[in-house]
Amino acid sequence: MRITISGKNIDITEGLRTAVEDKLSKLERYFTPQTDIVVTLSVEKERQKIEVTIPVKGNIIRSEQVSNDMYVSIDLVEEVIERQLKKYKNKIVDQQQAPGNFQQEFIEKEVEDDEEIKIIRTKRFGMKPMYPEDACIQMELLGHNFFVFQNAETEEVNVVYKRKGNTYGLIEPEF
């Protein structure tokens, strides 16, 4: 694995570099040596953030962790990446895809049943046309982080969602 580490508003000390490489070297058992891992460390006020991006055969495995201690963030990001890899492995095995950047042993290892994705609840509701701003208000009234609605302007199904800093996002389908 080739690990590239960069920093924003932070000097990459030898201690940080070693901590990142030690933690992410645990992922070597999953990937081929040609796999690139891009790591960005950044500091904003009291927030110590690490972003890890791993491009794999048309997809990206990515995790971002924030805490007030960079070493804690580094520990957390490795755990999240491992969980994502196990889910992604299930997808590869289920769809009988080529392993791409993954070690053959990782792909061939038996899939554990408790890692399977199971839908435990289905919700149905009527959608009346509304404007995105109205959908944001409805989402707030319900106390949800997202809201699915039919856009009155486009008649398409859209999703509004809550972002950091009390802002909103809108997802529109593209066909």
C-alpha positions in Angstrom: 0.0 0.0 0.0 1.2 3.5 -0.8 0.1 6.0 1.9 0.2 9.7 1.0 -0.2 12.0 4.0 -0.8 15.8 3.7 -1.8 18.4 6.2 -4.0 21.6 6.3 -3.2 24.0 9.1 -1.0 21.4 10.7 2.7 20.3 10.4 3.0 16.6 9.9 5.3 15.6 12.6 7.2 12.3 12.6 5.0 11.1 15.5 1.8 11.8 13.5 3.2 10.2 10.4 4.2 7.1 12.4 0.7 6.9 14.1 -1.1 7.1 10.7 1.2 4.6 9.0 1.0 2.2 12.0 -2.8 2.3 12.1 -3.4 2.1 8.4 -0.8 -0.6 7.9 -3.4 -2.9 9.6 -5.3 -2.6 6.3 -2.5 -4.2 4.3 -4.2 -7.6 4.8 -7.1 -6.3 2.7 -5.3 -4.5 -0.2 -2.8 -5.3 -2.9 0.6 -3.4 -2.7 -0.5 -1.1 -5.6 -3.4 0.4 -3.6 -3.1 4.1 -3.0 -4.4 5.6 0.3 -4.7 9.4 0.6 -4.7 10.8 4.1 -5.4 14.4 4.9 -4.9 15.8 8.5 -6.4 19.2 9.3 -7.0 21.4 12.3 -9.8 23.9 12.6 -10.1 25.6 15.9 -10.4 22.7 18.4 -11.3 20.2 15.7 -8.7 17.6 14.8 -9.8 15.9 11.6 -8.5 13.0 9.5 -9.8 12.1 6.1 -8.8 8.8 4.5 -9.7 8.1 0.9 -9.1 4.8 -0.9 -10.0 4.5 -4.5 -11.0 0.9 -5.4 -12.2 -0.2 -8.8 -14.8 2.4 -9.7 -15.7 3.2 -6.1 -14.2 5.1 -3.2 -13.9 3.9 0.4 -13.7 7.0 2.5 -13.9 8.0 6.2 -13.6 11.3 8.0 -13.3 11.5 11.8 -13.2 14.5 14.0 -12.2 14.8 17.7 -10.2 17.2 19.8 -7.2 14.9 19.7 -5.6 13.9 16.4 -4.5 10.5 17.7 -8.1 9.6 18.8 -9.3 10.6 15.3 -6.6 8.4 13.7 -7.8 5.4 15.9 -11.4 6.0 15.0 -10.8 6.3 11.2 -9.2 2.9 11.0 -12.1 1.1 12.7 -14.6 2.8 10.3 -12.6 1.8 7.2 -12.5 -1.8 8.4 -16.3 -1.9 8.8 -16.8 -0.3 5.4 -14.4 -2.9 3.8 -16.4 -5.8 5.2 -19.6 -4.4 3.8 -18.0 -3.7 0.4 -16.6 -7.3 0.4 -20.1 -8.7 0.8 -21.2 -6.6 -2.2 -18.3 -7.9 -4.3 -19.0 -11.5 -3.3 -22.8 -11.2 -3.8 -22.4 -9.7 -7.2 -19.5 -12.0 -8.2 -17.2 -9.1 -9.2 -13.5 -9.1 -9.7 -11.5 -8.3 -6.5 -9.7 -5.3 -8.0 -7.4 -3.8 -5.3 -8.3 -6.4 -2.7 -6.2 -9.4 -1.6 -7.6 -12.7 -2.8 -7.6 -14.1 0.7 -9.8 -11.3 2.0 -12.4 -11.9 -0.7 -12.3 -15.7 -0.3 -12.7 -15.6 3.5 -16.2 -16.7 4.5 -18.7 -13.9 4.9 -20.1 -13.7 8.4 -23.9 -13.6 8.7 -24.0 -10.8 11.3 -22.4 -8.4 8.9 -25.3 -8.8 6.4 -27.3 -5.7 5.7 -30.9 -6.3 6.7 -33.8 -4.0 6.2 -35.9 -4.2 9.4 -38.5 -1.5 8.7 -40.2 -0.2 5.6 -42.1 3.0 5.6 -44.7 4.1 3.1 -46.2 7.6 2.8 -48.0 9.8 0.3 -46.0 12.6 -1.3 -47.7 15.8 -2.2 -45.8 18.3 -4.4 -44.0 21.0 -2.4 -41.1 23.4 -2.9 -37.6 22.6 -1.4 -38.0 25.3 1.2 -41.3 23.9 2.4 -39.7 20.5 2.6 -37.0 21.9 4.8 -39.6 23.3 7.1 -41.5 20.0 7.2 -38.2 18.1 7.9 -37.6 20.5 10.9 -41.1 20.0 12.2 -40.7 16.2 12.1 -37.3 16.4 13.7 -35.6 14.4 11.0 -32.2 14.8 9.3 -33.6 14.3 5.8 -37.0 14.5 4.0 -38.2 12.9 0.8 -40.7 14.9 -1.3 -42.0 15.5 -4.8 -40.6 18.8 -6.1 -43.5 21.1 -7.2 -41.3 22.7 -9.8 -39.8 19.6 -11.5 -42.3 16.9 -10.4 -39.3 14.7 -9.5 -38.7 13.0 -6.2 -36.0 15.0 -4.3 -34.4 14.7 -0.9 -33.5 17.6 1.4 -31.1 17.0 4.2 -29.5 18.8 7.1 -25.9 19.8 6.9 -23.4 21.0 9.5 -23.8 24.6 10.5 -27.6 24.7 10.2 -27.5 24.6 6.4 -29.5 22.3 4.0 -28.7 20.2 1.0 -30.9 19.2 -1.9 -30.5 15.9 -3.8 -32.1 15.9 -7.3 -32.1 12.7 -9.5 -30.2 12.8 -12.7 -31.2 10.4 -15.4 
